[in-house]
Amino acid sequence: MAQMARTGQSLGRHIRTSSLPRRLARNVCCIWRFLSKEHFIKLRRRRFIGLAAGAAALPVVSRIARAQTYPSRPVRLIEGFGAGGTPDIVARLIGQWLSERLSQPFVVENRTGVSGNIATEAVVNAPPDGYTLLTVTTANAIGATFYEKLNFDFIRDITPVAGTMRAPYVMEVNLSVPAKTVPEFMAYAKANPGRLNMASVGSGSGTHVVGELFKMMTGVDMVHVPYRSVPFSDLIGGQVQVYFGTLPSSIELIRAGRLRALAVTTATRSQMLPEIPALGEFVPGYEASNWVGIGAPRNTPAEIVDKLNREINAALADPRIKARFADLGGTVLPGSRADFGKLIADETEKWAKLIRAAHLKAE
């Protein structure tokens, strides 16, 4: 603009000393000033549009770059039920895959207690940058209603990333229990009301609520004994008599003959234990399953969540992962993050109805 002004001043002096008529000279100067101003405005406008377009592109470029470089350091994968449980097993399998695939360690961290709520709260309060993830389970859907006073809202505060595995629970008993079938167990429990101890991995966990569903539908009276982690030592030792454990965590003990499986909780029998009946064969309408997935803190960048979803689904398509899950008695649970979000919402509603009907509350 300054250069244009100097040029205009020089042109004005030249015109005033020239032989042009005064009116014509004045018109020439006006035209120059107008054209100069318009040219400058157009130049400024084009430059502004270019800068604005570049600025608008920066967030997109930044998000893409962030997803491409993620992860650039180790990622924590927090689970809330302890070593040897289904969430821990699944977390380690998926974590190992992601570590190899993304060239950064995915470290499983066990934070047990309050049916996974301690782990969940840790992730809720973590920075939403993709470096702290949660092993999401059926217990999270149950806890949304079961616990009235939590420091977080699971549906609001955890972003669904991907499902990983679905599996039955299995009704299993100590070998000293004189029942080899569900009808025999029901008869034994009714003959001994309040004398059988039913273990779980915590009040409000899936292993607790599926047992409560059995109690409600059959009318048996058992004492609930919550643990902070899997109760296999006490179940084998006879301190507790029955446990509705997840099949992946129980299957090796069942195969080894250390525990007796009476039934699986899904609507149909498990392919891995085809000789074990479905509980619904004896208790019409009974059905429950355990599922595991991955979540992240609310406001985790969508590009990172999408990248994790793609990589986890790639793992679930791998024959080795499928075979490992099948060997544990589970099936892969692929899908978009929206699919996993719908599963969580549907399960939360399903278990809320049971909790209210059975008047279950945190102990």
N, C-alpha and C positions, 0 to 999 in steps of 0.2 A: 504493500500500500504506500509506503514512504517513497519507494522508487517511482511509483505512478505519479505521486504528488510532485516530485522534482521534475519529472518529464513534462507534466502539465504546466508548471511554472515557466520552464524553458520555452515551451510552445507558445505560451501567452506573450512572453517578451518578443518572440520572433514575429508574432502576428501583429502586435502593436507597432512595431517598427517597419512593417511591410507596407506595401502600397495598396493593400486590400481596403475596400470601403469599410468605414467604422461598423455599420450594421452587420455586414457579412463577417467581419472579424469577430464580433461579439457572438454571433451564432455558431461559428466554428468552435469557439472556446466552450460554449454551453454544451455542444454536442460531445466534445472531448470529455468534459467532466462527467456527463451522463454515462458515456460508454465506459469510462474508467471505473466508475462506481459499480456499474452492472457487472463488468468483468471480474472485479474483485469479489463481489458477492457470490458470483457463480463459482469462482475458484474456492472461496471459503466453504460454500455449500458442498461442492464435490469432495473437498478434503474432510469435512465433518462427516459426511455420509461414509466415506472410506474408513475413518477412524471408528465411527459407531459400529459399522459392520465388523471391523476387527475386534472391537471390544465385546460385541455380542458373541463372536465365535470363541473368545477366550474361555468362557466357562465350559463350552462343549469340548474344546480341545483339552482343557484341564481335566475334565471328567474322564475322557477317553484315555489320557495319559495316566491318570490315577489307576484306572482299571488295568491298564497294560502293565504297569509296574508292580501292582499288588500280587502277592505280598512281598514286601522288601525286608521283612524281619519275621521272627517266629510268631505264630498265631496260637493263642490259648483256646482250647476246646474244653469248656467246663461242663462236667456232668455231676449229678447230685445223688447218686445211689451207691457208690462205692465199687471197688474193684471186684470183678467177677459177675456183676449184674449185667442185664441185657444192654442198658444204655452205655455202660463202660465198654462192653465187647464191641458194640456197633461203632462207638466213637473211635476206638483204636483201629478198627478196620478201615473206616473212612478216613481217619486222620493219617494213617500210613499211606493210603492212596494219594491224598492231597499233597502230602509231603513230597512224594516221589514226582508227582505231576507238576507241582508249582515250585519245586526247588527251595522250599522253606519248611522248617519243622512245624507241624501242627501237634502241639503238646497237649495231651489229655490231662486235665487237672480234676481230681475228685474233691468235691465239697459237699459232704453228706449232711443230711439233717432236714427235718420238717418236710419230708416227702419232696425233696428237690427244690424247695423254696429258697434255701440258702444259696444254692447255685444260681437260681434264677435271679435273685436280687443282686448278686455280684455282677451278672451280665447286664442287667438293667442299668446299673450305675456305672458301667464301663464306658469309655469314650466310644462313640458310634463310628469307628473307623475300620471295622472289619477284622481287628486283631484280637477281639474277644468274642467267642461264639458260645452258644448254649446247645447242649444236647436236650432237645425237646421231647417229652414223652406224654403218654396218656395221663400221667399224674398232673401235668400242667393244666390239662383240660378239666380234670376233676377238681383241682385246687382252686380254680377260679370261682367255684361256688362253695366248696367245702370250708375254705378259710374265709371268715368274714372280715378279718383285719390284717391285710397284707400291706406292705409298704410300696406296692406296685400293682398295676392292673395288667395282667399277663397279655390280654388281647390287645391292649393299647401300646404297651411298652416293649413288646418283642416282635420283631419283624420276621415273618416266616421266610426261610431260605429254601429248604428242600426236605422232602420226606426221604427216608432211607430204607426202613424195614417194617413189616408188619408180621406179627407172630401170635400164636395162641398163648394164653395162660394155661397152666396144667395144675389140676387138683392132685396134690401128692401128699402122702402120709408117711409117718414113721413106720418102720417094719413091724413094730410091736402092736400096731393098731389092728384089731381082729376084723378087718374089713377088706375084701378084695374087689368089691364093686361099689358103685355109688349107692344103690339101694341098701346094701349091707351097712355102709357107713351111715346113711341116714337113720337106719334102725338103731344102730349102736349109739349115735349122738342123741337120739330122742330118749333112749333108755338111760342116758347119763347126762342130763341137762346141766350145762354150766361147768362140766368137768373136763371138756376138751379145750385145749388152747390152740387158737388159730393165729399163726404168725403173719407178719407183713413187714415190708421195709419202711413202714411209717404210716401214721394216721393220714388218711387222704390219698395214699398212694394207690396205684392200680391194683396192687396185690391185696390191699385192704378192701377196696370198694367192690371188687369182683367177689370177694368172700362174703361181704355184706349182702350182695345181690343173691348169692346162694342161700344165705340164712333167711332172707326175706321170702324167697320163693319156695323154700322147703319147710320153714317153720322150726328149724333146729336152733338150739341155743348153744353158742360157743363163745369162749372168752377171747377177745382180741388182744394180742400181745404185739405191740409195734416195736420194731428194731430200727436202728439207724442205717443198717446195711443189710445185705442178704443174710438170712438166719439159718443157713444150712448146718452149721455146727450144732446148734441147739435142736434142730429138726432131726438130724441123724442121731443125736444123743438122747432124744426123747423128752427134752424139757418142753417142747411144743409138739403137737401131734399132727397138725395139718397146715398146709401152706399152699396158697394159690400163686405159685411162682411163674415167672415167664419161662416159656419152653427153652429158649436159647441158653438161659443160665442154668437150667435144670437137667437138660437132656443127657449130659454125660453121667451124672449121678444116677439117673434112672436106668441108663444102659448098663451101668456098672452094678446094678442091683442094690444100691445103698438106700434108695428111696423107692416107694411103690406109687406108680401113677395110676389114678383111678379114672381120670377123664381129662380131655382138653376142653377149653371153654368156647371155642369157635363153633359155628353152626355145623361144620362138617369135620370129619377126622383129619388129623395131620398125616401127610404123606410120609413123614419121617417116623411116625409111631402109629402105623395103620391099625395095629391091634388094640390101641387104646380108644375107647368110644368117645364120642362127643357128649358133653354133659346134657345137651338138649335132648338126647335120646331117652333120658330118664326124667328130666325137668323141662317139660315143653315150654318153648319160648326163651330159654336161657341162651344168651350169646354175648360174648365179650372178647375183645382182642387187644393186644398190646401193640403200640406203634412207636417208632422212634424217628426223629428228624433233627434238623439243625435250624437254629434261630440266631438272630443277631439283635443288638440294641436298636431301638427305634431311631430313625433318621440315619441309619447306616446308608451310605451312598448306593443308589439303585444299581449303578454300574458294577460295584463290588458284589452286591447280592446276586445280580444276574450271572456274574462270572462264577461265583461259588455254585449256583444252581446248575450251570452247564457242566462244571467239573464233577459235581456229585452225581448227576445223571449219567455222565460218561462212566463213572465208577460202577453204577448200578447196571449198566449195559455190559460190563466186562464179565465174561463167563466165570472167571475165578471168584469174583465177588458173589455172583449169583449162586455158585456152587457152595461157597462158604456159608452164606445165609441159609441155603437149603439144608445144609448139614446141621445147622443149629435149629432147624424146624421153622424157619421164617421164609418170607418171600420179599423180594425187592419192592419198594414203594416209590416208583419214579413219578415225575410230573413237574409242572411249573411251580413257581413260588405261590401263584394264585391257587393252584390245586391244593397245595399243602395248607394254605390259609383257610380254604373251605373245609378241609378235613378237621382242622383245629376247631373251627366254629361249630361244625356239626357235632363233634364229640363233646364239646363243652355243653351244648344244649342237651345232648342225650344224658350225660351224667348228672347234670343239674336236676333233671326230672327225678332220677333215682334218689339223689341226696335229699331232695325235699320230701319225697314220698316216704323215705325210710327215716326221716328226721335225724340224719347224720350230722354230727358237729365235731369240730376239732377237739381232741381230748387234752 
